[in-house]
Amino acid sequence: MLALRLTRTAHLAVHLRRLLVAVASAGTGFLLLSALGYALSHPDTPGAAALRLAWCAAPLAAAVHLAVTVARTDPGTRPRSGLSAIGLGPGRLMAVSATTTALAAALGSVAALFLYLQLRGDLTGGPPSGRVAADALAVGQSLPAPAVLTLLVLVPALASAAVAHTLRPRDPRPTTTAPRGYGRFGAYGWGKTRETFGAYGRFGSRTTAVTAGSRAEPAAGSRADVAAQVGAGGGLRTQVSDPRPPAPTDGAAETPVTTQTLDPQPEPAPEPAPRPQSTTALPWGIAVLAAGLTVETYTGNASTAPTPGTAPSAGVLIGWALAALGLALAGPGLTHLCGRLLQAARPGALRLLAGRVLMEESHRIGRPLGVVAAVAAAAYVAATVYDGDGPAFGPLATLGALLVAGCTVATLLTAAVAAKHARADTTDALLRLGAPPATLRGAAAVRTAALLALFGPLTLVVAVLAALPLDH
């Protein structure tokens, strides 16, 4: 009920994004049902039916990715202060977001089922319509209910599971402590810092705090009361006092207790900033991309060109999937690198602002940019292989291509809008400090041009390498 109430009271932009999730789920469900209909119509070719079902993995992954991005940008399920007191902690909000995503995807699956039955003529009782009827509608055969239910539940289940995994509550990273052992002066316990060699033998500065221009010197032969204390910073401090202090003279102020600091420890240096997570996956992304191109090249050279009406082999599909995964993994690192390159060679205010924003937003827009680059490379390959002399590009393939392209572009735009809202406070602060709006618009243009200059040639190179084995 809470998920339905939050869905009903959401803003129009949130409803539009959820409608996109429902449309993506409907398209993916229709493609899955079409693969089932092809398997029922051609029982003698199970390999071709399995390949059609495998090709549905691309729109399925695109729809799930869009659902996760929409759920992350939903303001209604964002953790805020005070909600835990009424039972809406991070775990409950995660469950509400996953339920909302499942409802939107389930609505799309139901729409896909009604459309499929309408094209088959089961709802109206008339003849089937459309070019899809021959291969994918399985006219005259009864649809197995368990298979239909499994295929239609696939998109809502995967989308809600991915949202729950992405938005799961994460505990704060535990602080690292030194191993238990013997500390200062043989004290046994858990030490916060580790002693280094020569901690008590180094030559430090000895300072004495003296006030009123006088210096306290203990009387000859008197014993000083030495109290050794260990400060919080690790320095050994010694307090020296005389049990028989001299009487103050006329015009002389009373001498306070003298405090000596032996071997004072400097203040600890600030911890280095953690390495950005967006750059750690860059080598893995490049490795996966190279592996995908290798697999696609090997399987493409080993097999013949696709005949009309058929799709490339399963090995080519695996190679393309690995290449797309590699670009998605390398996207944040490449975006972060683009921001660093913008700030190289004595940057001005415009390039410095654009580069800093790219580095800050690399974890938000980097992965959608990598996915868009992969889809653009796949579109180039499809345009090269599926030309006038190549295999036929049927309506189902057109639907799948439009679905994948639309989901990836919608994901990128949603992530870009979320990044803009995240830096709204910074933008307002810059405007209050006197930054002209033209500078902010110029920084946005510089960021866009830099991303196009980096991802454009990379996409073209990957597309040419992927299409080379198939163009024979």
Secondary structure by P-SEA (a helix, b strand, c coil): caaaaaaaaccaaaaaaaaaaaaaaaaaaaaaaaaaaaaaaccccaaaaaaaaaaaaaaaaaaaaaaaaaaaaccccccccccccccccaaaaaaaaaaaaaaaaaaaaaaaaaaaaaaaccccccccccccccccccccccccaaaaaaaaaaaaaaaaaaaaaaaccccccbbbbcccccccccccccccccccccccccbbbbbbbbcccbbbbcccccccbbbbbbcccbbbbbbbbbccccccccccccccbbbbbcccccccccccccccccccaaaaaaaaaaaaaaaaaaaaaacccccccccccaaaaaaaaaaaaaaaaaaaaaaaaaaaaaacccccaaaaaaaaaaaaaccccaaaaaaaaaaaaaaaaaaaaaccccccccaaaaaaaaaaaaaaaaaaaaaaaaaaaaaaaaaaaaaaacccaaaaaaaaaaaaaaaaaaaaaaaaaaaaaaaccccc
